[in-house]
Amino acid sequence: MLNAMWMLVGLATAGAVGGFGARFLADDWLRRNLYAGISVRCGVPELCVAVGWLLVGVATSSALQLVSGLAFVWWCVAVSLVDVSVRRLPNTFTVPAYGVVIVGALFAGTLWAALMGSVMLSGIHLVLHLISAGSLGAGDVKLALPLGAITGLGGAQVWLLSAFLAPVITLVVAVLLARRSQVPHGPSMCGAALLAWTIG
């Protein structure tokens, strides 16, 4: 029990350091893409990764799940930071992530589940994007590929929960912030996938 507690403390501490790395990556992308005047607020990514890694430590039961979960949280925070900052979901974040998930699923013998999850989630987002491009961007459609694949690997319940929670989170955030402008949907998609993966 004591060892488990210290492991969780270690994960949270390491997560704070990992959050600094996610912030550095997001700031570097912003700078390289001519958003030099915009930077990520210090403390937010560190807290997000620390909390995420703590949840992963509680929810996982194997070393492979732990490592995969930590990497997933870190990537979700990094891509969300850019979306919140400039309302963009870079291809350099989403496309390689999808490739990694698909290759991993191929070696694990779960390729079909990953492909089905990604095709269905991105398909839903593509239809919504075509209906109202102002409400849902092309970046959200691409982000749905890796997120759909990852939640698809968790099974139908995880996939459905993630797909349901994402728009709910975005709506709640919009109401709480009383935003008239569009709230970025990427962080909600990432948060929903993480919650569904943790609960499932």
Backbone bond lengths (Angstrom), bond angles and torsions (degrees), N, CA, C in turn:
res aa  C-N    CA-C-N  psi(-1)  N-CA   C-N-CA  omega(-1)  CA-C   N-CA-C  phi
1 M - - - 1.461 - - 1.529 110.60 -
2 L 1.342 114.94 -44.98 1.460 119.90 179.99 1.518 110.92 -65.09
3 N 1.359 115.27 -41.29 1.471 119.57 178.98 1.524 111.27 -62.82
4 A 1.341 116.23 -40.31 1.462 120.61 179.33 1.530 110.51 -63.99
5 M 1.335 116.32 -39.11 1.459 119.97 -179.83 1.524 110.44 -64.97
6 W 1.332 116.19 -43.77 1.463 120.08 179.70 1.526 111.23 -66.00
7 M 1.350 116.09 -32.69 1.464 119.38 177.53 1.530 110.04 -64.62
8 L 1.338 116.48 -41.49 1.457 120.21 179.66 1.524 111.33 -67.49
9 V 1.323 116.47 -38.68 1.468 120.22 176.36 1.529 109.66 -62.66
10 G 1.329 115.79 -41.66 1.464 120.60 178.23 1.516 111.97 -63.29
11 L 1.350 116.76 -40.24 1.463 120.71 179.08 1.524 110.82 -64.83
12 A 1.334 116.45 -42.40 1.458 120.06 -179.82 1.522 110.76 -64.68
13 T 1.327 116.03 -40.66 1.469 120.25 179.04 1.526 110.92 -66.13
14 A 1.339 115.52 -46.14 1.461 119.86 178.11 1.524 110.47 -63.63
15 G 1.339 116.23 -32.85 1.456 120.46 178.82 1.514 112.14 -63.87
16 A 1.330 116.25 -36.03 1.464 119.63 177.53 1.525 110.24 -62.85
17 V 1.327 115.91 -39.66 1.470 120.47 177.10 1.528 109.65 -68.24
18 G 1.339 115.97 -42.01 1.465 119.87 177.02 1.513 112.11 -61.73
19 G 1.332 116.54 -34.68 1.464 120.61 177.30 1.511 112.02 -63.62
20 F 1.326 116.14 -35.59 1.466 120.22 175.32 1.525 109.75 -62.01
21 G 1.340 116.10 -40.15 1.463 120.19 177.81 1.514 111.94 -64.76
22 A 1.334 117.17 -40.34 1.465 120.91 178.42 1.524 110.14 -64.34
23 R 1.326 116.59 -40.26 1.465 120.63 178.05 1.521 111.09 -65.53
24 F 1.326 116.22 -40.10 1.463 120.28 177.97 1.522 110.75 -62.61
25 L 1.328 116.88 -42.86 1.467 121.48 179.78 1.527 110.91 -63.44
26 A 1.337 116.52 -44.83 1.463 120.24 179.65 1.529 110.82 -65.01
27 D 1.330 116.89 -44.39 1.469 120.21 178.94 1.524 111.46 -62.97
28 D 1.331 116.29 -37.80 1.461 120.43 179.27 1.527 110.38 -64.85
29 W 1.343 117.05 -42.05 1.464 120.10 178.45 1.525 110.42 -64.30
30 L 1.321 116.90 -43.34 1.466 121.16 179.52 1.525 110.81 -60.55
31 R 1.315 116.25 -42.02 1.467 120.71 -179.04 1.527 110.80 -67.47
32 R 1.314 117.44 -43.04 1.469 121.52 -177.96 1.529 112.38 -70.85
33 N 1.332 116.51 -19.92 1.460 120.09 -178.73 1.528 112.29 -109.23
34 L 1.325 114.33 30.81 1.467 122.83 171.62 1.518 114.00 65.44
35 Y 1.327 116.26 32.76 1.462 121.04 172.29 1.527 108.66 -113.49
36 A 1.321 115.10 44.94 1.465 120.37 -172.91 1.524 112.94 -60.96
37 G 1.310 117.78 -27.31 1.458 120.30 -178.31 1.510 113.97 -81.14
38 I 1.327 116.64 -3.72 1.460 120.96 -177.36 1.523 109.10 -113.27
39 S 1.315 116.41 133.08 1.467 120.54 177.04 1.523 109.33 -140.11
40 V 1.307 115.07 157.17 1.466 121.33 -178.47 1.520 109.68 -80.39
41 R 1.305 116.10 137.03 1.463 120.80 -178.79 1.529 110.85 -66.57
42 C 1.312 116.03 130.31 1.455 122.25 179.87 1.529 110.59 -65.56
43 G 1.315 116.16 137.98 1.456 121.46 176.93 1.510 114.04 103.25
44 V 1.328 116.81 -35.98 1.469 120.31 -177.52 1.532 111.86 -67.49
45 P 1.344 118.97 -53.51 1.470 118.22 179.73 1.522 112.42 -64.51
46 E 1.337 116.75 -35.31 1.465 119.81 179.44 1.531 110.46 -61.47
47 L 1.331 115.88 -43.82 1.461 120.26 178.91 1.527 111.47 -66.60
48 C 1.332 116.45 -42.46 1.471 120.80 -178.22 1.525 111.88 -62.76
49 V 1.324 116.43 -45.80 1.469 119.18 -179.70 1.523 110.51 -68.22
50 A 1.322 117.38 -39.83 1.467 120.68 179.34 1.527 111.18 -60.42
51 V 1.336 116.73 -46.75 1.463 120.72 178.87 1.531 110.58 -65.62
52 G 1.332 116.10 -42.16 1.463 120.13 179.49 1.513 112.47 -62.52
53 W 1.310 116.48 -43.78 1.471 119.95 179.16 1.518 111.22 -66.61
54 L 1.308 116.75 -34.51 1.464 120.58 176.75 1.528 110.49 -63.61
55 L 1.336 116.46 -43.87 1.467 120.60 178.36 1.520 111.48 -64.31
56 V 1.327 116.10 -39.94 1.462 120.05 178.02 1.523 110.53 -62.86
57 G 1.329 116.15 -41.76 1.457 120.30 179.01 1.515 112.69 -61.16
58 V 1.321 116.51 -35.41 1.464 121.19 178.89 1.526 111.19 -74.65
59 A 1.328 116.41 -37.04 1.465 120.89 -171.03 1.523 114.49 -86.05
60 T 1.326 118.55 -23.76 1.462 120.43 -172.71 1.526 111.60 -90.42
61 S 1.334 113.63 155.68 1.469 119.22 -178.33 1.522 113.09 -126.45
62 S 1.324 117.24 -0.25 1.458 119.91 179.24 1.520 110.14 -139.14
63 A 1.320 115.73 160.32 1.467 120.66 -178.90 1.522 111.11 -64.19
64 L 1.334 117.34 -38.28 1.468 121.06 -179.90 1.524 110.83 -65.18
65 Q 1.333 115.93 -44.27 1.465 119.79 177.55 1.519 110.89 -62.75
66 L 1.316 116.47 -39.41 1.464 120.80 -178.95 1.521 110.86 -62.90
67 V 1.330 116.84 -51.15 1.464 120.96 -178.48 1.527 110.64 -63.29
68 S 1.333 116.44 -43.91 1.476 120.28 178.82 1.524 110.99 -62.48
69 G 1.328 115.96 -42.01 1.455 120.28 -179.32 1.519 112.70 -65.89
70 L 1.325 116.90 -40.51 1.465 120.60 178.97 1.530 110.58 -63.89
71 A 1.329 115.73 -43.79 1.469 119.88 178.86 1.524 110.93 -64.34
72 F 1.316 116.62 -39.07 1.459 121.90 -179.64 1.525 111.18 -63.88
73 V 1.321 116.51 -45.98 1.471 120.91 178.60 1.524 110.06 -60.70
74 W 1.313 116.90 -46.38 1.464 121.42 -177.63 1.528 110.72 -60.21
75 W 1.325 115.74 -45.01 1.468 120.35 179.81 1.529 110.79 -65.41
76 C 1.332 117.46 -42.25 1.463 121.30 179.39 1.527 111.16 -59.47
77 V 1.320 116.76 -42.39 1.459 120.16 -179.97 1.527 110.03 -66.16
78 A 1.321 117.04 -44.56 1.468 120.55 -178.76 1.521 111.97 -60.87
79 V 1.320 117.73 -47.48 1.467 120.84 -178.07 1.527 110.65 -69.65
80 S 1.322 117.21 -34.13 1.466 120.74 178.44 1.522 111.71 -67.93
81 L 1.321 116.94 -35.36 1.463 120.65 178.96 1.525 111.47 -59.68
82 V 1.325 116.12 -42.45 1.463 120.04 179.30 1.520 110.36 -67.69
83 D 1.322 117.41 -42.42 1.463 120.62 -178.49 1.528 111.06 -63.44
84 V 1.322 116.62 -42.70 1.463 120.16 179.02 1.523 110.72 -66.20
85 S 1.328 116.86 -36.31 1.469 120.96 -175.76 1.522 112.71 -73.26
86 V 1.356 117.48 -44.47 1.471 119.61 -172.46 1.526 113.58 -134.76
87 R 1.330 117.18 12.71 1.471 121.45 179.00 1.520 112.06 56.49
88 R 1.325 115.85 42.25 1.466 120.60 176.23 1.515 109.81 -135.41
89 L 1.327 115.35 145.22 1.459 121.91 174.87 1.532 106.62 -118.78
90 P 1.331 117.34 96.87 1.469 120.93 -171.38 1.526 113.71 -63.19
91 N 1.334 115.22 141.11 1.465 120.78 174.48 1.524 111.25 -60.15
92 T 1.328 116.02 -31.19 1.472 119.54 -179.46 1.526 111.97 -67.28
93 F 1.318 117.52 -15.26 1.467 121.17 175.91 1.526 111.42 -97.63
94 T 1.333 116.54 -41.95 1.460 119.79 -171.18 1.531 114.15 -83.10
95 V 1.329 116.79 -45.17 1.471 120.08 -175.04 1.527 112.96 -66.32
96 P 1.353 119.84 -48.68 1.463 118.98 177.21 1.532 112.74 -61.06
97 A 1.333 116.96 -35.27 1.466 120.10 179.17 1.527 110.38 -62.81
98 Y 1.328 116.05 -40.54 1.459 119.69 178.59 1.531 110.34 -63.49
99 G 1.333 115.95 -41.73 1.455 119.77 178.16 1.517 112.19 -60.74
100 V 1.323 116.99 -42.12 1.469 121.40 179.58 1.525 110.70 -62.33
101 V 1.328 116.47 -44.94 1.472 120.62 -179.07 1.532 110.54 -63.72
102 I 1.322 116.59 -43.66 1.465 120.10 -178.30 1.525 111.19 -66.08
103 V 1.319 117.17 -43.02 1.470 120.28 178.22 1.527 110.05 -63.13
104 G 1.331 116.76 -43.28 1.461 120.22 177.69 1.512 111.79 -61.27
105 A 1.338 116.52 -42.02 1.465 120.67 178.80 1.521 111.34 -65.83
106 L 1.325 116.42 -35.39 1.466 120.91 178.23 1.520 110.71 -61.47
107 F 1.322 115.98 -47.09 1.466 120.22 -179.47 1.526 112.15 -69.99
108 A 1.331 116.42 -28.00 1.465 120.40 -179.19 1.532 112.08 -85.36
109 G 1.328 116.69 -7.52 1.460 120.19 -179.29 1.522 113.27 78.28
110 T 1.325 116.71 22.36 1.477 121.00 -178.97 1.527 111.27 -121.87
111 L 1.325 116.27 28.80 1.456 121.34 -175.64 1.523 112.15 -59.91
112 W 1.325 116.92 -41.50 1.464 119.95 -176.52 1.524 111.43 -60.69
113 A 1.319 117.12 -43.72 1.470 121.41 -179.89 1.528 110.64 -63.15
114 A 1.333 116.47 -41.55 1.464 120.58 179.73 1.525 111.19 -66.16
115 L 1.318 116.74 -43.85 1.464 120.62 -179.93 1.526 111.62 -64.97
116 M 1.323 116.50 -44.81 1.464 120.24 179.85 1.530 111.04 -62.48
117 G 1.321 116.22 -43.47 1.458 120.23 179.50 1.509 112.12 -62.08
118 S 1.335 115.99 -43.00 1.463 119.79 -178.26 1.520 111.99 -70.80
119 V 1.318 117.15 -41.97 1.467 120.85 -178.91 1.535 110.90 -65.05
120 M 1.318 116.10 -42.61 1.470 118.87 -178.00 1.532 111.46 -68.57
121 L 1.340 117.97 -45.37 1.460 119.80 -177.75 1.529 111.47 -68.89
122 S 1.330 116.50 -42.93 1.464 118.42 178.93 1.526 110.77 -69.36
123 G 1.324 117.04 -31.30 1.459 120.68 177.19 1.519 111.73 -63.53
124 I 1.322 116.11 -44.10 1.468 120.58 177.41 1.528 109.91 -60.98
125 H 1.329 116.08 -45.65 1.463 120.06 -179.09 1.536 111.60 -67.18
126 L 1.323 116.79 -33.68 1.460 120.00 178.64 1.530 110.77 -65.61
127 V 1.314 116.51 -43.33 1.467 120.25 178.17 1.521 110.29 -60.97
128 L 1.334 116.44 -45.60 1.465 120.62 179.17 1.528 111.50 -64.15
129 H 1.331 116.50 -36.41 1.464 120.79 177.85 1.523 110.92 -65.97
130 L 1.323 117.16 -40.66 1.458 120.94 179.61 1.526 111.51 -68.70
131 I 1.327 116.51 -32.71 1.465 120.70 178.37 1.525 110.42 -72.51
132 S 1.344 115.67 -43.14 1.467 119.98 -176.72 1.526 109.56 -147.23
133 A 1.330 114.70 87.26 1.467 119.94 -178.26 1.525 112.24 -64.06
134 G 1.328 116.60 -25.59 1.453 119.99 179.49 1.515 112.95 -72.32
135 S 1.320 116.39 -24.96 1.466 120.77 -178.80 1.520 112.35 -90.00
136 L 1.325 116.43 -31.52 1.467 120.60 -177.18 1.524 108.19 -139.37
137 G 1.331 116.13 117.66 1.454 120.50 -175.08 1.516 114.11 -83.80
138 A 1.332 115.29 169.03 1.470 120.78 177.94 1.521 110.94 -64.11
139 G 1.339 116.61 -30.37 1.460 119.98 178.31 1.518 112.08 -62.58
140 D 1.334 116.51 -35.62 1.463 120.46 177.32 1.525 110.97 -65.43
141 V 1.329 116.40 -35.79 1.471 120.86 177.94 1.529 109.43 -63.89
142 K 1.327 116.66 -42.93 1.472 120.43 179.93 1.521 111.40 -70.73
143 L 1.322 116.81 -36.42 1.461 119.98 177.47 1.527 111.25 -64.12
144 A 1.329 116.19 -30.32 1.464 120.74 179.56 1.527 112.12 -64.80
145 L 1.336 117.23 -22.16 1.472 119.56 -179.89 1.533 111.87 -64.23
146 P 1.350 119.48 -59.52 1.471 117.64 179.19 1.527 112.87 -66.74
147 L 1.338 117.36 -37.08 1.461 118.79 -179.35 1.525 111.26 -67.12
148 G 1.323 116.53 -40.08 1.459 119.97 177.33 1.516 111.91 -64.71
149 A 1.328 116.04 -38.14 1.465 120.16 179.03 1.526 110.86 -66.17
150 I 1.329 116.39 -44.48 1.466 120.45 -178.10 1.523 111.22 -66.11
151 T 1.323 116.80 -46.12 1.465 118.81 179.55 1.526 111.19 -70.73
152 G 1.331 116.80 -29.98 1.459 119.99 175.47 1.517 111.82 -62.55
153 L 1.328 116.32 -34.21 1.465 120.72 177.68 1.524 111.35 -66.30
154 G 1.335 115.58 -24.52 1.463 119.43 179.71 1.519 113.48 -82.05
155 G 1.324 116.92 -9.13 1.460 120.56 179.93 1.513 112.22 107.45
156 A 1.319 115.64 170.84 1.467 122.13 -175.63 1.524 111.78 -60.62
157 Q 1.332 117.44 -38.53 1.463 120.25 -177.36 1.531 111.10 -65.13
158 V 1.318 116.51 -43.78 1.462 121.00 179.17 1.525 110.23 -65.15
159 W 1.323 116.60 -44.34 1.463 121.24 -179.45 1.526 111.10 -61.11
160 L 1.334 116.46 -47.91 1.463 121.35 -178.49 1.527 111.50 -64.32
161 L 1.326 116.26 -41.45 1.462 120.29 179.96 1.522 110.70 -63.44
162 S 1.327 116.11 -42.50 1.466 120.68 178.57 1.525 111.01 -63.53
163 A 1.332 116.76 -45.87 1.465 120.81 -179.21 1.522 111.58 -63.77
164 F 1.329 117.20 -34.08 1.460 121.53 179.85 1.528 111.81 -76.11
165 L 1.331 116.96 -41.90 1.462 120.91 -174.50 1.530 113.66 -70.12
166 A 1.330 117.51 -34.13 1.472 120.40 -174.63 1.532 113.19 -55.61
167 P 1.338 119.51 -54.91 1.473 118.55 179.46 1.527 112.67 -66.39
168 V 1.335 116.68 -30.48 1.472 119.91 178.34 1.522 110.11 -64.57
169 I 1.332 116.89 -44.84 1.463 121.06 179.66 1.524 110.41 -62.35
170 T 1.334 116.87 -45.14 1.466 120.58 179.06 1.521 111.07 -59.66
171 L 1.324 116.82 -43.13 1.462 121.52 179.80 1.525 111.31 -63.92
172 V 1.328 116.34 -44.27 1.468 120.58 -179.93 1.523 110.72 -63.11
173 V 1.334 116.49 -43.35 1.467 120.50 179.28 1.526 110.17 -62.43
174 A 1.332 116.75 -43.51 1.464 120.85 179.90 1.525 111.35 -61.29
175 V 1.327 116.71 -40.89 1.470 121.05 179.54 1.526 110.54 -68.39
176 L 1.328 116.78 -45.23 1.463 120.72 -178.66 1.523 112.18 -63.54
177 L 1.329 115.66 -37.93 1.461 119.57 -178.89 1.528 112.38 -88.15
178 A 1.336 115.61 -5.58 1.465 121.11 -178.04 1.518 110.54 51.15
179 R 1.334 115.42 46.76 1.450 120.19 -176.24 1.514 111.71 -84.53
180 R 1.318 115.87 130.71 1.457 120.18 172.51 1.517 110.78 -89.09
181 S 1.328 115.59 -30.45 1.463 119.92 176.89 1.525 108.95 -82.00
182 Q 1.335 115.31 168.28 1.451 120.98 -175.16 1.532 111.86 -69.96
183 V 1.318 116.79 130.85 1.460 122.45 175.79 1.526 107.59 -84.19
184 P 1.336 119.23 132.05 1.470 120.07 179.23 1.524 110.83 -60.95
185 H 1.324 115.35 133.36 1.469 121.21 -174.86 1.526 112.39 -90.46
186 G 1.339 117.78 -19.92 1.456 120.95 -177.33 1.517 114.24 -56.45
187 P 1.346 118.83 -48.98 1.470 119.19 179.09 1.525 113.08 -59.87
188 S 1.335 116.92 -35.62 1.466 120.04 178.13 1.519 110.86 -67.11
189 M 1.331 116.32 -39.27 1.461 120.13 177.74 1.527 110.59 -62.94
190 C 1.326 115.56 -43.66 1.470 120.04 179.27 1.520 110.88 -65.86
191 G 1.339 115.76 -46.50 1.461 119.92 179.75 1.505 112.92 -61.22
192 A 1.334 116.34 -40.66 1.469 121.08 178.98 1.523 110.96 -64.48
193 A 1.334 116.18 -41.79 1.471 119.91 179.06 1.525 110.85 -64.51
194 L 1.322 116.47 -42.16 1.467 119.96 178.87 1.527 111.75 -64.65
195 L 1.319 116.68 -43.89 1.464 120.23 178.70 1.529 111.52 -63.32
196 A 1.328 115.78 -45.68 1.471 120.01 -179.81 1.519 110.84 -63.30
197 W 1.325 115.75 -41.32 1.468 120.33 179.95 1.524 110.88 -65.79
198 T 1.333 116.97 -39.07 1.462 121.63 -179.13 1.529 110.80 -70.68
199 I 1.325 116.38 -45.39 1.471 120.26 -178.77 1.524 111.46 -69.85
200 G 1.356 114.05 -41.40 1.452 117.79 -177.67 1.494 113.85 -72.33
